[in-house]
Amino acid sequence: MRNGLWLAAAEAGNETATSQGNLWQQFLDVIWNTLQDVEMWKSAATVLGRIVLIVLISRIVLYIVGRIIDRLTVERDTSSRIKLRSRRVQTVGRLLKNTAGYVTNFVVILLILGEFNINLAPLLAGAGVLGLAIGFGAQSLVKDIITGFFIILEDHFSVGDVIQTGSYKGTVEMIGMRATRIRSWTGEVFILPNGSINDVTNFSLNNSLAVVDFPVAATDDVTGVTELIRGVLGKFDDANLIGQPDLLGVQTVGAADVIYRIIAECRPNTQASVTRHLNAALKKAFETERHPRFYRNNEKTLAGG
């Protein structure tokens, strides 16, 4: 009885081994037949050739787009009425090239997946839903990024410019895609989201105009005062001055004084400094004219005479 059971078990083992051997042989046969299938190799070569062609065309497209971006930014930098800063041009160029690269590579990936007969509809639908969710969840962030892109692209202001937006005025320290940092002249630092920057006044693009309203006693002779002021303006010198200051004449007449208006063109955002220097020069000239002996003695004392 035991011998019969042993023989049955042995026969079952032999049959299992034979079956496994047959399955392995069938698997090897399938692989070998597949490798010998000429049509399969033709299809694989066709798919591989299409993939190589897609990648090659995408690289050519990126190269052409890059050349076009370089040409457009260089032409705008040399022919624009308000020239772009070289650093700003480089930033815009890199941003546009990166955007073109992302879009092109995304299209290439979709085309390659399509060559493997992968259904792209669920992927596109999922990407659309994800983009919609991100758009609803980060509306302010998207607004800040888009506004920052156009600030950089249209050159509204640059690092180092003195600007005013709303109630904030100061020197631009940093321009990012999401926020802009401004430092006021008293040291406060304002960090403004780009989406909140609506109206901007840039004080650093064009030359400034210093306007000086200088009061003189109403009893002084107008002709003598005019000659004295013109004499001071003819000798006035300042590193930030562009051209000679101009006396416009009497601005207002009051009971105690007469206001004379003077204008002076100066370098961008230097009107405050020029105004202070011009006021000091006019004040000194009038004091010297009214008290000549005192000023001669004072100059000798300061000189050590």
KAFENSUL-V727727 format. One record per pair of residues at least 12 apart in sequence whose C-alpha atoms are under 10 Angstrom apart, sorted by the first residue. I is the first residue (numbers start at 1). J is the second residue. Records with the same first field share a line. If there is no record, write none. Layout:
I=J / J
//
This chain:
44=116
46=115
47=112 / 115 / 116
48=112 / 115
50=111 / 112 / 115
51=108 / 109 / 111 / 112 / 113 / 115
52=112
54=107 / 108 / 109 / 111 / 112
55=104 / 105 / 108 / 109 / 111 / 112
57=108
58=101 / 104 / 105 / 107 / 108
59=101 / 104 / 105
61=100 / 101 / 104
62=97 / 98 / 100 / 101 / 104 / 105
63=97 / 101
65=96 / 97 / 100 / 101
66=93 / 94 / 96 / 97 / 98 / 100 / 101
67=97
69=92 / 93 / 94 / 96 / 97
70=89 / 90 / 92 / 93 / 94 / 96 / 97
71=93
72=89 / 93
73=86 / 88 / 89 / 90 / 92 / 93
74=86 / 89 / 90 / 93
76=89
77=89
82=155 / 205 / 206
83=155 / 205
84=152 / 153 / 154 / 155 / 156 / 157 / 158
85=155 / 157 / 158 / 159
87=158 / 159
88=152 / 153 / 154 / 155 / 157 / 158 / 159
89=152 / 153 / 155
91=152 / 153
92=149 / 150 / 152 / 153 / 154 / 155
93=153
95=149 / 152 / 153
96=149 / 153
110=123 / 124
140=178 / 193 / 194 / 195 / 196
141=177 / 178 / 179 / 193 / 194 / 195
142=177 / 178 / 195
143=178 / 193 / 194 / 195 / 196
144=176 / 177 / 178 / 179 / 192 / 193 / 194 / 195 / 196 / 197
145=176 / 177 / 178 / 179 / 193 / 194 / 195
146=177 / 178 / 194 / 195
147=177 / 178 / 179 / 193 / 194 / 195 / 196 / 197 / 198
148=175 / 176 / 177 / 178 / 179 / 180 / 193 / 194 / 195 / 197
149=176 / 177 / 178 / 194
150=177 / 194
151=175 / 176 / 177 / 194 / 197
152=175 / 176 / 177
156=200 / 201 / 202 / 205
157=172 / 175 / 200 / 201 / 202 / 203 / 204 / 205
158=171 / 172 / 173 / 174 / 175 / 202 / 204 / 205
159=171 / 172 / 173 / 174 / 175 / 180 / 181 / 182
160=172 / 173 / 174 / 182 / 183 / 204
161=173 / 182 / 202 / 203 / 204 / 205 / 268 / 269
162=182 / 183 / 184 / 185 / 201 / 202 / 203 / 204 / 205 / 268 / 269
163=182 / 184 / 200 / 201 / 202 / 203 / 204 / 205 / 269
164=182 / 184 / 197 / 199 / 200 / 201 / 202 / 203
165=192 / 196 / 197 / 198 / 199 / 200 / 201 / 202
166=196 / 197 / 198 / 199 / 200 / 201
168=182 / 183 / 184 / 189 / 190 / 191 / 192 / 200
169=182 / 183 / 184 / 185 / 190 / 200 / 201 / 202
170=182 / 183 / 184 / 185 / 186 / 187 / 188 / 189 / 190 / 203
171=183 / 184 / 185 / 189 / 190 / 202 / 203 / 204
172=184 / 189 / 190
173=189 / 190 / 191
174=191
175=192 / 194
176=193 / 194
177=193 / 194
178=192 / 193 / 194 / 195
179=191 / 192 / 193 / 194 / 195 / 196 / 197
180=192 / 193 / 194 / 197
181=193 / 194
202=268 / 269
203=268 / 269 / 270
204=267 / 268 / 269 / 270
205=267 / 268 / 269
206=266 / 267 / 268 / 269
207=240 / 241 / 242 / 265 / 266 / 267 / 268 / 269 / 270 / 271
208=240 / 241 / 242 / 264 / 265 / 266 / 267 / 268 / 269 / 270 / 271 / 272
209=241 / 242 / 245 / 263 / 264 / 265 / 266 / 267 / 268 / 269 / 270 / 271 / 272 / 274 / 275
210=241 / 245 / 262 / 263 / 264 / 265 / 266 / 267 / 269 / 270 / 271 / 272 / 273 / 274 / 275 / 276 / 278
211=245 / 246 / 261 / 262 / 263 / 264 / 265 / 271 / 272 / 274 / 275 / 278
212=245 / 247 / 259 / 260 / 261 / 262 / 263 / 264 / 271 / 272 / 274 / 275 / 276 / 278 / 279
213=249 / 250 / 251 / 252 / 258 / 259 / 260 / 261 / 262 / 263 / 275 / 279
214=229 / 250 / 251 / 257 / 258 / 259 / 260 / 261 / 262 / 278 / 279 / 282 / 283
215=250 / 251 / 252 / 253 / 254 / 256 / 257 / 258 / 259 / 260 / 261 / 283
216=253 / 256 / 257 / 258 / 259 / 260 / 283 / 286
217=253 / 254 / 255 / 256 / 257 / 258 / 259
218=253 / 254 / 255 / 256 / 257 / 258 / 259
219=255 / 256 / 257 / 258
220=257 / 258
222=249 / 250 / 258 / 260
225=260 / 286
226=247 / 249 / 250 / 260
228=282 / 285 / 286 / 289
229=246 / 247 / 260 / 262 / 281 / 282 / 285 / 286
230=245 / 246 / 247 / 262 / 282
231=282 / 285
232=245 / 278 / 281 / 282 / 284 / 285 / 286
233=245 / 246 / 247 / 262 / 264 / 278 / 281 / 282
234=246
235=281
236=277 / 278 / 281 / 282
237=274 / 277 / 278 / 281
238=266 / 273 / 274 / 277 / 278
239=266 / 267 / 270 / 274
240=265 / 266 / 267 / 268 / 269 / 270 / 271 / 273 / 274
241=264 / 265 / 266 / 267 / 270 / 271 / 273 / 274
242=264 / 265 / 266 / 267
243=264 / 265 / 266
244=263 / 264 / 265 / 266
245=262 / 263 / 264 / 265 / 266 / 278
246=261 / 262 / 263 / 264 / 265
247=260 / 261 / 262 / 263 / 264
248=260 / 261 / 262 / 263
249=261 / 262
250=262
262=275 / 278
263=275
264=278
//
